[in-house]
Amino acid sequence: MTLETIAILILAGIVGGAWNAVAGGATLFTFPALMLAGLPPVVANATNFLAMLPSNAAALPAYRQELKGVGREIWPLLLVSGAGAICGSCLLLISEPKTFVALVPFLLLAATSLFAFGGKIRGGLIAMLNRRSLTKPLYVVLFLSSIYGGYFGAGLGIILLAIVQIMGFTNFHVANSLKNLLATSFTIISILVFGAGGIVAWSEAAVMMTGSTLGGYFGGRYTKRVNERLLKIMVVSFGVLLSLVYFYRTWVV
């Protein structure tokens, strides 16, 4: 790797790690950076899981009090999301590279849409729906969402926040702590699957992990001071631009 590539990967890791700790969806930054470093799309996607693992894990100490208050209700969430992650990761392993490349612009656009409209959807669902009647169906939604998480995962933080808040964890910081814990859990599972499948670029992942660790830690510590609305506008704008670029590269050129 050149010094320029190392600098790009570290910077993308810092930005992505901080944003992951705040709301999730760092893939919009880190996945393109890994491809810019020369990795094939499927390898870049798998490597991204390992590279961004510290961004969620490093934020967990800042939420230890919130997680203690959740208690045993954590375990069903971890088991269901873990099972979905295994399915999604195995799906990526058996997918044709050309198929994944063709899906990339749609996946990026879907992730960007979740950032743009996820908050309103989440708020509407929480206001309208009853926790008791939705608990079991929401586990199904969590499982299906985790399949997407194991396959690509960009924007999944919005979905996880919605699920745990509708389940009754209405305090934002408690919900955010659960989101980070679930993301850390199924990311570890996906890494094991991808590592066994031989599609992880370990050196590039190690470089980006340096940045994501710093970004995740400080993002977790200072998330309450962040102007989330401004960051959301910036990320959505970037996501739309990125989606258009990949649509052009994949379907036009």
N, C-alpha and C positions, 0 to 999 in steps of 0.2 A: 504493500500500500504506500502511496505517496503521502507527503505531509498534508497536501491539500485534501486528499480523501479522508485522512484521519481527522482533520479539523472539521470537515463537513459532518462526519458521523458523530463526533462529540457534540457539536452544536445542535444537530438534530435531536440527539439524545437528551440534551438539557431541556430544550423547548418541549419535546414530546413528553418527557418525564414529568415536568411541571404541570403540563396540561392534563396528563393522565390523572394526576393526584387531585386536580380540581374538578374535572368532569368526565374524563375518559375520552378516548378517540385519538390518541397520539399517532396512530397508524397513518393518518393523513399527512403527517410530517415525516415520519421515519421510514415508511415503506418506499416512497419515492427517493429518499436519500440513499437507501441501500441499493436501489436499482441504479442510481447515479454513480455509485461506487463500482458498478460493473456486474452485479449479481443478476442471474436470471430471475424472472418474476416469482416463480414458485419457491426458489431458494431464498430470495429476498423476503418473501412472506413468512417462511418458516424461521429464518434468522431473526426476523423482527420480534417474534414471540420471546426468544431468549434475550434479545437486546433490551426489551422493555420490561422484563420481569422485575428488575429492581425498582422501577418507578412506582409500581403498586406496592411492592413489599416494603420499600423504604418509607412509605407514607403510613404504614400500619402502626408504628410506635406512637405517632401523634394522635392516633385514635384508640389507644388501648383502653381508656376509660369507657368510651362508647361501646366497644366490643364486649367488655366485661358485663355491661348491662343487658346484653342480648341473651346470654346464657345458652341453653341447649337448643334454642331455635335455630342456631347457626348450622347444626349438623345436617338436617334435611336439605337445606339450601346448598351446602357443599356437595352432598351426594348426587343430587339431581343435576347440578351444573357440571360436575365432574363427568357424569355419564354422557352428557351432551357433548362435552369437549372431546371425549374419546371418539365419538361418532364423527364429529366435524373434522378432526385431525386425520382420521383414517380416510375420510372422503377426499381430503386434499392429496394424500399419498397416492391414491389410485386414480386421481383425475389426470387426464391428458394435459400437458403443459399448455397446448394451444387453447384448450377449453378455458383454463384459468386466465390466460392472457386476454381472451375475448370477454371474460366476465369482469376484469379489473375496472374498466370505466363505470360499469353498472354498480359494482360494489362501492366504489368511491362516491358515486352520486347518492346511493342509498345511505351511506354514512353521513354525508353532508346534509341530506334531508332530515335525518334524525337530529342533527344539531340544530337545524333551522326550526323544526316544528315539534321536537320531542318534548320540550318543556310544556307547551300548551296541551299536547295530548296527555302527558302525565298528569297535569293539573286537573284536566277535565275528567279523566278516569277516576282519580282519587276523590273528586267531589261527587261523582255520580254513583259509584259502585260500592257495594257492601263487602267489607273484608271477609266476613264469615262465609258468604256464599261463593266467594271467588278464590279461596285459598287453594283448593285442589286444581281448578283450571289454571291458576297462575303457575303452579309447579310444571304443568305441561308447557306453558309459555316459556318458562325458565329453561326447560330442557331443549326446546326448539331453538331458543335464542343462543344457548350455549353451543349448539351444533354450528350455528353461524360463527360464534366466537372461536371455535376450534378450527374453522375453515379460513376465516379472514379476520373478523373481529372489530373492524373500525366502527366507531360509534356505539359499540355495545354498552358502554357505560350509561348512556341515556336509557337504554332498555332496562338494565339492571336496577338503576335508581327508581324507575317507574314500578317495577315488580315489587321491590322490597317496601316501597312507600305504600303501595296499595295493600300489601300484606299487613300493614299496621305500623311500620317503622316510619312514622311521619316526620320525625325530627330530621332535618336535612343532614346534619353531621353524623348521626347514627346510620342513616341510609347510605351516606357516602363511605363510611367505614366498612359497611357490609359489601358495597360495590367493590371496594379495593380488595377486600378479603376474597371474594368470589373470583375476581379477575386474576388475583395471584394464584389461587388454587387451580383454576382450569388452564392457566398459562403453563404452570409446572407440568401438568399432565400432557399438554400439547407438545411441550419441549421433549418430553420422554419419547413420545410417538415419533416426532420428526427426527430426533437424534437416532433412534433405532432405524429409521428409514433412510438415513444418510443424506438429508437435504438441508443441513444447517451449516452455514459458513461461520466457523467458530471464531476466527480472528476478527472479522468484521463485527460480529456480535459482541466480542469482548471490548472493542473500542467504543461502540455505541453504549454499552452497559455503563461505562464510566460516566458518560454524560447523563444517562437516564437515572442513575443512582442519585446524583446531585440534584437533578431537576425534581425527582420524586420526593426526596427528603424535604427540600425547601418549599416545594409546592404544598406538601402536606402540612408543614408548619405555618405557612402564611396564607393558606387558602381563604381564611376569613377576611383577609385584607384585600383580596383580589377583586378588581372590577370585572365581574364575570360577564356582564352584558357587553362590554367593549371587546373582551377576548372572544366571545361567541360570534360577534359580527366579523371579526378578523378571520376566525377559523372557517366560518361559513363561506366568506368571500374566497378564501384560499381554496376551499374544497370545490366550489363551483368551477373556478379557473382550472384546477387540477383535473376535474372530471372532463371538462371540455377538451383539454390537451390530450388526454388519453383516449377519448372518443375519436379525436382526429387521427391520432397515431395508429389506433387499432382498426378503425372502420373506414377511414377515408384514404389514408396514404397507402 
